[in-house]
Amino acid sequence: MSETTKTFHDVPCATLEGLEADVAADVAVFGAPHGTPYKPGTPSHACGGAAAVRGALEWYSVARTHLDMDSGNLVMGSARVVDLGDVTASLEDGAANRAAIRRTVEGVLAAGAMPLMLGGDDSTPIPLIAAFEGHGPVWVVQVDAHLDWREEVESEPLGFSSTMRRASEMGHVEGIVQIGIRGPGSARPSDLADATRWGARVFTGRDVHLHGIESALAAVPQDARAILTVDADGLDPALCPGVLLPAFGGLGYQQMLDLITGLGDRIAAAAFVEFVPERDPAGLGAQALARLASNVISARFPGA
């Protein structure tokens, strides 16, 4: 793991080896700047996302003993949180990146903590989900503008357009709920047919705006262990403009809070990916994602 100059919420740094040797955390945050590239040698469009989200909440960092009125809990609930820094990443070697992410998640789970990953593009959740082999069954709850059921793109089956299809092939993934899907460029008719045939529950952005988040929440069993993966373009671009492909009509902040608090202690892991800080000049999207990540922690570990 590489060191980072700024930790999430200024929490203590830790190493994966130290976490595995002595459980001192409920949540372990780590960054994954690179996953599986479509063009080896080219930096991911979202490689700066983790650093931007870590640095977004300067004035919240001194208020961890304060009440967060969004959740009704302390800013990060009762959780003991550490930051493991970024996994060692390669511009060329997607297999090495996947192995590093999976090894990190496996180590966090072995230590009894919850992994919280800051990406990186949407290929990085593939090894995160894969790392739950032996810790399943799990459900994947995805917030995204795009369906991500492509078999391959440019002969690469493990890139950011294939995340949910690869998850569907993992024996420990029991169900998939996809929320906020919308706009063109998301899928071909055959991709949606494959998702539906597998049993994925797809709630479009329009579904959420018409009927609320409750129907999507109800699709996740009460006894499920859920991996929540949030693609920044699943949010409305007015809230999070820093994305590669903006799509109008995404989830708002309050809808995301309702989803997170509704999942509560069912959250087994979380990932926030596809954030492009260069397209977020005011830093609004980075703040929104950091706040939502904080609320994931407090929802999972609310305390008394």
N, C-alpha and C positions, 0 to 999 in steps of 0.2 A: 504494500500500500504506500502511496506517496503522501507526504505531509501536505497540509493545507494551511495557508496563512490565516484564514478565517474559518472558524467552525460554525456550525448551525447554532444560532442563538447563543454563541459563545460558550457552548457546553465543553466539557473537558475532552481533550484528545485521548485516544486509546489506540492500541494495536490489536489486530485480530488475535495474535498469539496471547496477549495479555487477557483479552476477553475470554478466550477459550480456557485459560488457566484458572481464572478467578472471576466468577460471574459478578459483575459490578454494575450491570446495566439492565434496564428493561427494554430499551430501544437503542439500536446502533444505526446511526446515519452513515452512509458512505456515498461517494460520487462515482459515477461510471461515465466518463466523458465520451468513450467510444465503444461501439458494439460491433456489428458486422457490416462493413462498408460495401456499398454497391460499386464504388470506385476506389480500390485500395490505393493508399498514398494520399488521398484527399481527406482533410479533416472533416469530421461530422459537422453538419450545420448547427447542431445543438451541443457541441463540445464545451461551450462556455456556460451551459445552463446551471450546472451544480454550483460553480463559484458565484454566479449572479444571485441565485436563491439564498445561498449561505450569507451573502453580504447585504441582503435586502432590508433587514429589520434592525438597523443599528439601535434605534431607541426602544424597541421591544426587548432587546437583549438584557437590559438592566431591570426588567420588570417581571421576572419569573415568579416573584412572590405576589404579584398583583392578580386580581380577578379578571378573567377574560369574559367580557359580557356576551361574546358570541357563543360560548360553550357553557357558561355558568360555572366553570372550573378555573383553577389556576392556568396560567398560559400554556403549560405542558402537563397539566394534571399532576398526578403523583409520580410520574415516570422519572426514573434515573436514566438520563440520556447521555450518550457519548458519540463522538464523531471519529470515525476510522480513517478520515481522509479519502482520497481517490484511489481506486484500484489502478494498478499499473496498466497503461493502455498503449496500444499500438495502432498506428495509422494503416499498417499493412496486413496485420494478422488478426482476422476476425475470430479464428478459433482460439487464439491465446486470450483475446478479450472475453470471450464467452467463458472460458475456463476460469479466468480470474474472478469474474462476477459470480459464477456458480460456487467457487471455492469460498468466497467471502460470505455468501448467503448461508452456505452449509455450516461455516464456522459460527456465524451469529446464531443460527438455530441450535447448534450443539451447545452453545453457551446459555440457552434458554431465553434469548432476547428476540425482539421483533426487528426484522430488517426494514429500513426505510431508505430507499435508493433515490438519489437525485441524478437524472440522466443529463446528457446523452440522448440519442435518438430512440425511436420506439423499437429498435431491435434489442435493446438492453434488457427489457423484461423477459425475453425468451429464456436466457439462462437463469434468471431469478426464479421464474416459475418452475423450470426444470429442477432446480435445487430442492424443491419440496418433495421430490421423489423419496419415499420413505417417511414423509411427514404428512401424507395425505390421509383422506381425500381433501381436496380444496376446490373452491369455486373461484373463478376469475371474474372480477367486476371491473369492466373497462369503461372509462369515460374518454370518448374520442369522437372526432368528426368522421373518422374513416373506419371502414369495416375490417381491414387488415386480414382478409382471407385469401390473398393472392398466393398461388402455389409457388411462384417464383417471379422475380423481376431481374432482368439482365442475367439470367441463369443462376441467380443467387436465391436459395429458398429460405435463408435465415435473416433477411433484411427487414427493414421497418414496415414493409407492406404485408408481411406474412405472420405477424405476431400471434394473432388469434388462431390461425390455421395450425401453426406449430403447437400452440397450447392444446388444441383439440386432439392432437395425436399423443398427448402424454397420458398414460394410464391413470395417474393420480388426480387428473383434472376431471371432476365430476360434473361441473356445469359452468357455463359461460353466460354472463349477462352483459350486454353492450348498450351503453347509454350515450345519447347525444349525437348519434350517427346522422349525417345530413350532407347535402350539397352534392355536386358532381365530383368525379374523380375519386370517389370512395370505393366503388366496387363495380364489377360487371355483373350482369344478371346471374351468371353461373356461380359467382362467388357468394351472392346472397342465398341462392338456392342451396349451395353446399352448407352454409352456416345454418340455415333453417333445418335442413335434413339432419345435421348432426344434433340439433337440439338447442343451439344458441338462442337466447331470448334477446331480440333486438328492439330497443326503444329509441326511436328517432328523436332528434331535437324537437321536432314538432309535437311528437307524443308527449314529451316532458312539459312543454309549454301549455298544451291543451289540458293535460290530466294531472300534472304534478309529478313529483318524483316517487310517489307512494307505490305506483304499479311496478316500477322497476325494483324498488326495495322488496316488495312482496314476492318477487321472483327468486330472491335469495333465501333459501331455507333458514329458519331460525337457529338450527344447530350447525349451520355451515361454518367453515373456516375460510375466510375470503381474502384473496390477494387483490387489493385495490390498485389498479394502474391507471394513472391520469395522464393522458396526452394533453399538453397545453392547448392544442387546437380544439379540444372538446369544450373548452370554455368559450364564452362569447368574446369576440375580438375586442369589444369595447372594454372588457375586463383584462384581457391578456392579449395584447397586440403582437407580442413577440413570438410569432410562429412562422413556419415555412409556407403553409397554405391556409390563410385565413378563410373561415367559413362562417357566414352570418347565422345567427340563431342558436348559438351554443348555450351551455348552462351558465347561469349567473351565480354569483357568490352565495346567495342565500340557498339556492337549490343545491349547491355543492355541500353547504353546511348540513342541510337536511339529509343528504345522502350519507355523509360521514357520521353524523350523530345517530342516524338510523341503523347503520351497520354496527357501530359501537364496538363492543368487545368481540365481535365476530372477525374483526380485522386481524389477519395473521401476518400481513406484510403490506407495504405500500411502495409505489414508485411514482415519481413525477418526472415526466420525460418530454422531449420535443420542444423545450423552451429555447428560443433563439434570442439572446439578450441584445444582439446588434439591432434587432427590430423592435426593441422596447426602450426607446430613448429616455422616457420619463421614469422608467423603473417600476411602472405600475404592475405589470404582469409578474415580475419577480417578487414583489411584495405580496400579491395575491396568492401565488404558489407557496411562498413561505408561511403565510398565515394558514392556508389550508393544510399544509404539512403539520403545523403546530396543532391544529384541531384534530388531525388524525391521531396524534399522540395523546391528547387529552381525552378523546373519545374512547381510546383503547385502555387508557389508565386514568380513569377519572378521579380516583381517590375517594375520600369520605364525602 
